[in-house]
Amino acid sequence: MTPLRNWLLINTFLVYIVFCSDTQNSVCSKTCSSSMNGSYVYDFCHEQDLQLQGRCCVNVTGSQQILGLDLQGCGLSQLTGLFTHGASLQVLLLQDNPLMNTSTTDFKGLLELKYLALPMDSDCPGGMGAWEMTNTTANETLCLQELDFCLVHNVSCPSNSYCANTGPGITECLCLPGYHGYKCLRKGTFPTTVFTAGMVGSTLFVAGLLWFTQRQSVKKQV
Ligand SMILES: *[C@@H]1O[C@H](CO)[C@@H](O)[C@H](O)[C@H]1NC(C)=O
């Protein structure tokens, strides 16, 4: 029983590491048919004094944010989960991919987009109202300059809350400071310290319990 438990713990840890560290690099090292030379991302990167890393344009002086990403001709059929490390993306090229059923939520978290190019016959995520300008040509759809949807469309939120952009054409109502809970109806801040103390306490308890039972079985084996 003990080796199995150890094995499970180690594996959970490894899976965690792989998931948390690999996503950013894997999107930059995709194999695609288009060349980076002459790509708009290439020009953008040189203009801004940033560094090309595979398909990505990265701000190496900052915290390695990806500002540009060229995924033209990468054989992508879906986008789910691709942009989890892309909150700072400004230029994103997705032409020449057999994309199926992309949805606005695929672009959730992207708030800085200035230049998004999609395969022809695609719609701009969030609709035309989420962009300053959209343009459809024979081989691509361009979505230019993402708008502050809350502001431009004067999105209203229930009392005690305010509108926050979470992606192109996606908004959420968040509680104002001093309110929390369902429909922001509870007054006072969320009891963070109590909550954190509870979480840490119960984690330590479980860890201690595991340690104790492990020791017991080690003793028995000796
Ligand atoms: C790169 O990151 C640095 C540090 O965060 C920041 O000052 C700079 O403006 C960034 N460059 C661009 C082009 O965003």
The ligand as an SDF file (V2000), in Angstrom:
LIG
                    3D

 14 14  0  0  0  0  0  0  0  0999 V2000
    8.5560   44.9270  -21.3920 C   0  0  0  0  0  0  0  0  0  0  0  0
    8.5540   44.7750  -19.9810 O   0  0  0  0  0  0  0  0  0  0  0  0
    9.0640   45.9020  -19.2870 C   0  0  0  0  0  0  0  0  0  0  0  0
    9.1150   45.5560  -17.8190 C   0  0  0  0  0  0  0  0  0  0  0  0
    7.8870   45.0500  -17.3480 O   0  0  0  0  0  0  0  0  0  0  0  0
    8.1810   47.1110  -19.5710 C   0  0  0  0  0  0  0  0  0  0  0  0
    8.6810   48.2400  -18.9000 O   0  0  0  0  0  0  0  0  0  0  0  0
    8.1460   47.3690  -21.0790 C   0  0  0  0  0  0  0  0  0  0  0  0
    7.2550   48.4210  -21.3620 O   0  0  0  0  0  0  0  0  0  0  0  0
    7.7070   46.1260  -21.8210 C   0  0  0  0  0  0  0  0  0  0  0  0
    7.8110   46.3570  -23.2510 N   0  0  0  0  0  0  0  0  0  0  0  0
    6.7520   46.3090  -24.0700 C   0  0  0  0  0  0  0  0  0  0  0  0
    7.0030   46.5890  -25.4870 C   0  0  0  0  0  0  0  0  0  0  0  0
    5.6280   46.0300  -23.6730 O   0  0  0  0  0  0  0  0  0  0  0  0
  1  2  1  0
  1 10  1  0
  2  3  1  0
  3  4  1  0
  3  6  1  0
  4  5  1  0
  6  7  1  0
  6  8  1  0
  8  9  1  0
  8 10  1  0
 10 11  1  0
 11 12  1  0
 12 13  1  0
 12 14  2  0
M  END
$$$$
